[in-house]
């Protein structure tokens, strides 16, 4: 990856994380986004609980088994940036989610 050592890789990772967080904090207006959530399948009910709270925001939802007990949820979102931030935060606050990644389009 072109890093001279672990410290360089860690610094680059931190810079990337901070830049992404700043971008997500500055969202406004109506936006389109993709939300990726990875979790253990025993937590499907918790995912569904959050999902049903934001049905007006979700245009497409895909659920897929990815490995063993792991599931991936892919949500296509369209709507107010505050609502997109809210659904993202709800998944991030749930400690049972392994990965929560928002990509704005």
N, C-alpha and C positions, 0 to 999 in steps of 0.2 A: 504494500500500500504506500510505500515511499516514506515511511517514518524511520528516523534514525535510531529510535529507541522507544521503550514503553512510555516514558514521560511525554514524548512528543505525541504519541497516539492518544494518551489520556487527555492532554491539553486540547487536542483537536476535537475529541469527543465532547468535552465540556463546552468548548466554543460552539459546537454544532447544537448542543442541547439548549444553551442559553439563547442562541439566535432563534431557534424554533419556538421557544417559550415566548420570546418577545413578539414574534410574528403572530402567534395565537392570541396574545393579549390585546393586540391592536386591531382585531377584526371588527368590522362595522358594516352596517347595511345588510342587504340580502346577499347570501353567498351560497356557493356549491362546495361540498366537501365530501371526503371519504373518511369514514371512521373504521379503523381496524381494531378488533378486540379478540384476544386469545385467552382462553380460560379452560379449566377442567370441566368435563361434561356434567359433573354433579352440580354445577352452579348455573345450569340453564335457566332455572326458575328466577334467579336474580337478574340474569340478562334480560329475560322476558319482562320482568317488572319494570326495569328502566326503559326498555324499548316501548312498552305500552304507554308510558308517560310522555313519549315524544312522537307518537304516530303521525302527527301532522307535519313533522319535519323529515321523516324517513320516506324517501321515494322508492328505494329498493333495499331489500335485506337478503343476504345470502348467508346460509349456515353450512359449514363444511367440517367434517372430521379430518384432522390433519395428521395425527399420530397418536396411537394408543387411545388414551382418555381425553386428549386435547381437542378442542373445537376452535374454529375461527369464525367470527362474525364479521361480515363486511356490510357496512351501512352506507348507502348513498344518501346524502343529506342535502336539502335545499330549503333555505329559509333565513330567518334573522340570525345574525352572527351571535347575538346573546344566547339564543336557544341552542345553537351549535356548541357554544362554549359550555352551556349547562349540561348537555348530554355527555360531553367529553369529561367534564369534571365529575359527574355522577359515576361514570365507569372508573375513572382514576381513583376516586375515593374508596371504591370497593376493593379492598385488599385481596380479594380472591381472583381478581383479573390479573393474568400474567403480563399481558401487553395491551396497551391502549395507545393508538397512534392516530393522530388527526392530520390529514393532508388537505389543504385548501386548494381549490381549483380556480 
